[in-house]
Structure formats: C-alpha cells, structure tokens
Amino acid sequence: MSKAPADCATKEDIRAEIDRLDGELIGLLASRFGYVRRMAELKASPEEAVVPARIDEVLSHVAARAGTAGLDPDLARSLWSKLIDWNIAFERKAIAERTGGN
Ligand SMILES: O=C(O)C(=O)C[C@]1(C(=O)O)C=C[C@@H](O)C=C1
C-alpha cells in the first residue's frame, strides 16, 4: 500500500514511493507516446512534425496545471519541451521513412 510523504519514516520508505511513482510516470509517458506514434502515421510530410502553435498550447497547459498542483511551472515547461523535442525528432524520422521524404 502506498504511503503519503508524511507517513514515510525512513529514506527507504520514501525511495519505495518514488520508485512506484516513477513506474506510473513511465506508463503514462508510454501511453502518451502511443498517440505521438499514431500522429506520425497521419502526418503527410516531415515538415509537419513541428507545430509551433500546438507546442505553445501544450507548454501553457502543463505550466498552468503544474502551478495548480503545486509544482514549479518552469519545471513542467522544461520537461515537456524536452519531451516534445524528442517527439518531433521521432515524427520527422518516422514520416521520412514512410514517405521517402526528408
Ligand atoms: O500535436 C501534434 O501535432 C503532435 O505531433 C504532438 C506533439 C506533442 O508531443 O505534444 C509533438 C510534436 C508537435 O510539434 C506538437 C505536439
């Protein structure tokens, strides 16, 4: 059973909770990536991988939600920027391989 931070009495307790949450985060990130993979199948050319307006929207959303949740909005922006950069590179490559473009 999971323990709230205040109920953790030892460093081991805390690390067990961190490991549990990291596992959940990986599962969520893998689910998110499933949609990115599908998005790459629907885009017609590698140039479509970068969608600046949508990137701004996603970063604004996560920063706002982080702030509400008590997490630093800059941390959320930084993590999602990295994630989106990686997704863009993935999409570019996947679309180029499928269409023969570059
Ligand atoms: O919304 C898209 O078009 C996506 O491909 C998803 C996503 C993202 O990871 O959220 C990835 C790349 C785009 O430049 C913008 C957003």
The ligand as a Gaussian input file, in Angstrom:
#p B3LYP/6-31G(d) Opt

LIG

0 1
 O        0.160000      17.814000     -31.813000
 C        0.968000      17.322000     -32.642000
 O        0.948000      17.656000     -33.847000
 C        1.973000      16.357000     -32.206000
 O        2.646000      15.775000     -33.033000
 C        2.202000      16.102000     -30.742000
 C        3.318000      16.985000     -30.156000
 C        3.406000      16.613000     -28.648000
 O        4.272000      15.797000     -28.269000
 O        2.545000      17.093000     -27.900000
 C        4.592000      16.676000     -30.844000
 C        5.078000      17.434000     -31.889000
 C        4.400000      18.678000     -32.339000
 O        5.267000      19.647000     -32.856000
 C        3.443000      19.185000     -31.341000
 C        2.967000      18.419000     -30.303000

